[in-house]
Amino acid sequence: MKIKLPMIQLLALFFILLPIGFYSLYTYLQDRPLPVNESDQVVLKEEDKESIPTTATAEGLKEKESAKAEAEKEKEEAEEKAKAQQEAEEKAKAQQEAEEKAKAQQEAEEKAKAQQEAEEKAKAQQEAEEKAKAQQIADEKAKKAAAEKKKAAENVQAAKPDKEGYKVVLHTVQGEETLFRISMNYYKSQEGIALIKEWNGLNGNEISKGQVLKIPIKK
């Protein structure tokens, strides 16, 4: 019994110290830097470097985010500026089109007005010419009638006999009598019609019943 008891105590101590030893060894190995050979060196990519959370990387990320935000802000400002410029150009274009349209409309109205005035002027001139022509025709007609009347009067005057060589007989016109019949009764010819008309101041051949006519008869 005495021999076995120390062995049991020794084994118990060994099992107690064994985990402590392993833990100490593990801790020592974790704190100790491992030697790195050239063949064991690993080249980190840019993505791996950026993924390592260091102070320099955090500042770089901050600066990168700030630059990105500034770039986005500048981009937005540029887009707003371009949009405002485009709106201004569209507004100026619309205003120019409106001015051109108003100018074209004004020119069309002025052209239509000038054409209307020209047509009215031409119409007035044509009416004046027609009026002058009608007046000229009327004057010529009146002049011709006056000349014919004057000529007829001259012819009558030329054919007028001396009243001193005639005696006057008063004749009362009966029903259905004409100058032709009266002339035939007194002169046996129709040549006396002109003489009867002259002595009685008749312009035509019309006479009425009961009218008293002077019938000149040569002495």
C-alpha positions as a printed Julia matrix, in Angstrom:
219×3 Matrix{Float64}:
    0.0     0.0      0.0
    2.75    2.39     0.78
    4.38    1.79    -2.56
    1.28    2.32    -4.63
    0.21    5.58    -2.94
    3.13    7.75    -4.14
    2.6     6.47    -7.7
   -1.01    7.47    -7.62
   -0.12   10.92    -6.27
    2.53   11.29    -8.92
    0.13   10.35   -11.71
   -2.5    12.74   -10.35
    0.05   15.56   -10.26
    1.12   14.72   -13.81
   -2.44   14.89   -15.12
   -2.91   18.22   -13.34
    0.28   19.74   -14.69
   -0.2    18.4    -18.21
   -2.99   20.83   -19.25
   -1.15   23.68   -17.59
    1.95   22.82   -19.57
    0.1    22.58   -22.83
   -1.58   25.94   -22.22
    1.73   27.6    -21.33
    3.37   26.14   -24.44
    0.48   27.28   -26.62
    0.66   30.77   -25.16
    4.4    30.92   -25.7
    4.14   29.83   -29.27
    1.39   32.38   -29.99
    3.43   35.29   -28.59
    6.65   34.26   -30.35
    7.13   35.64   -33.92
    7.66   32.93   -36.45
   10.62   33.21   -38.87
    9.56   33.92   -42.38
   11.53   32.58   -45.31
   11.51   34.13   -48.75
    9.63   31.12   -50.05
    7.09   31.46   -47.3
    6.45   35.17   -47.95
    3.01   35.89   -49.27
    2.47   38.85   -51.59
   -0.74   40.54   -50.56
   -2.94   41.95   -53.25
   -4.31   45.45   -53.12
   -7.69   44.03   -52.15
   -6.11   42.06   -49.26
   -4.21   45.1    -48.1
   -7.3    47.21   -48.12
   -9.15   44.52   -46.18
   -6.72   44.72   -43.29
   -8.13   47.17   -40.75
   -5.13   49.39   -39.92
   -5.05   53.04   -38.86
   -3.49   54.15   -42.15
   -6.06   52.19   -44.09
   -8.91   53.75   -42.08
   -7.58   57.23   -42.81
   -7.19   56.3    -46.47
  -10.73   54.98   -46.57
  -11.95   58.15   -44.93
  -10.08   60.31   -47.41
  -11.3    58.08   -50.25
  -14.9    58.39   -49.07
  -14.46   62.15   -48.68
  -12.99   62.39   -52.19
  -15.78   60.18   -53.52
  -18.42   62.36   -51.81
  -16.75   65.48   -53.17
  -16.61   63.95   -56.65
  -20.29   63.04   -56.42
  -21.07   66.56   -55.23
  -19.1    68.06   -58.12
  -20.85   65.66   -60.48
  -24.26   66.72   -59.15
  -23.28   70.4    -59.41
  -22.07   69.83   -62.97
  -25.31   68.02   -63.86
  -27.39   70.81   -62.3
  -25.32   73.41   -64.14
  -25.71   71.52   -67.42
  -29.45   71.16   -66.8
  -29.79   74.86   -66.01
  -27.79   75.74   -69.13
  -29.96   73.43   -71.23
  -33.14   75.0    -69.8
  -31.74   78.48   -70.51
  -30.9    77.47   -74.1
  -34.36   75.95   -74.59
  -35.98   79.1    -73.15
  -33.87   81.33   -75.41
  -34.72   79.12   -78.41
  -38.44   79.26   -77.58
  -38.25   83.05   -77.2
  -36.42   83.37   -80.51
  -39.01   81.17   -82.25
  -41.82   83.27   -80.73
  -40.14   86.48   -81.92
  -39.63   85.05   -85.42
  -43.24   83.89   -85.51
  -44.49   87.32   -84.39
  -42.24   88.99   -86.97
  -43.48   86.69   -89.73
  -47.09   87.35   -88.72
  -46.48   91.11   -88.71
  -44.85   90.93   -92.15
  -47.77   88.86   -93.45
  -50.27   91.4    -92.07
  -48.32   94.3    -93.56
  -48.13   92.48   -96.89
  -51.86   91.73   -96.84
  -52.59   95.37   -95.92
  -50.36   96.66   -98.71
  -52.0    94.28  -101.17
  -55.45   95.38  -100.05
  -54.48   99.05  -100.4
  -53.05   98.36  -103.85
  -56.25   96.55  -104.89
  -58.41   99.38  -103.54
  -56.22  101.94  -105.31
  -56.41   99.99  -108.58
  -60.18   99.63  -108.18
  -60.59  103.36  -107.48
  -58.4   104.18  -110.47
  -60.43  101.83  -112.68
  -63.69  103.37  -111.45
  -62.29  106.85  -112.08
  -61.22  105.83  -115.6
  -64.63  104.26  -116.29
  -66.36  107.37  -114.93
  -64.16  109.63  -117.04
  -64.82  107.46  -120.07
  -68.58  107.5   -119.43
  -68.42  111.27  -118.97
  -66.47  111.6   -122.2
  -69.02  109.45  -124.04
  -71.87  111.51  -122.55
  -70.12  114.75  -123.53
  -69.51  113.47  -127.03
  -73.13  112.32  -127.28
  -74.42  115.68  -126.02
  -72.06  117.5   -128.34
  -73.23  115.38  -131.27
  -76.92  115.94  -130.37
  -76.31  119.68  -130.08
  -74.55  119.66  -133.44
  -77.4   117.71  -135.03
  -79.97  120.06  -133.48
  -78.05  123.06  -134.68
  -77.77  121.56  -138.14
  -81.5   120.78  -138.21
  -82.28  124.32  -137.1
  -80.0   125.67  -139.78
  -81.67  123.45  -142.34
  -85.12  124.62  -141.23
  -83.95  128.2   -141.26
  -82.56  127.73  -144.72
  -85.77  126.16  -145.94
  -87.95  128.68  -144.14
  -89.93  130.73  -146.68
  -90.79  134.33  -146.37
  -93.85  134.61  -144.15
  -94.98  137.74  -145.96
  -95.79  135.67  -149.03
  -98.27  133.44  -147.12
 -101.7   133.77  -145.72
 -102.61  131.85  -142.61
 -105.61  129.58  -142.35
 -106.55  128.23  -138.9
 -107.35  124.54  -138.9
 -108.9   122.66  -135.96
 -107.66  119.1   -135.78
 -110.43  116.55  -136.05
 -110.43  113.04  -134.7
 -107.94  110.66  -136.29
 -106.36  113.46  -138.37
 -102.64  113.47  -138.9
 -100.15  115.99  -140.27
  -99.85  113.83  -143.35
 -103.6   114.02  -144.04
 -103.74  117.75  -143.34
 -100.78  118.33  -145.64
 -102.44  116.29  -148.36
 -105.68  118.26  -147.92
 -104.03  121.68  -148.16
 -100.91  121.06  -150.26
 -101.72  117.86  -152.11
  -98.3   116.69  -151.01
  -96.53  115.62  -147.81
  -93.99  118.37  -148.3
  -96.3   120.67  -146.36
  -95.69  118.76  -143.13
  -92.41  120.59  -142.51
  -94.07  123.9   -143.22
  -96.95  123.22  -140.82
  -94.52  122.1   -138.1
  -92.4   125.22  -138.58
  -95.34  127.65  -138.4
  -96.76  125.93  -135.33
  -93.45  125.24  -133.53
  -93.92  121.49  -133.5
  -90.92  119.22  -132.75
  -92.67  116.01  -133.78
  -95.54  114.72  -135.85
  -97.88  114.29  -132.92
 -101.04  116.42  -132.81
 -104.21  116.1   -130.73
 -107.94  116.46  -131.42
 -109.18  120.06  -131.06
 -105.7   121.52  -131.51
 -105.7   124.65  -133.72
 -102.99  124.73  -136.35
 -101.74  127.56  -138.5
 -101.78  126.48  -142.14
  -99.64  128.8   -144.3
 -100.82  129.07  -147.85
  -99.02  130.96  -150.57
 -100.79  134.03  -151.79
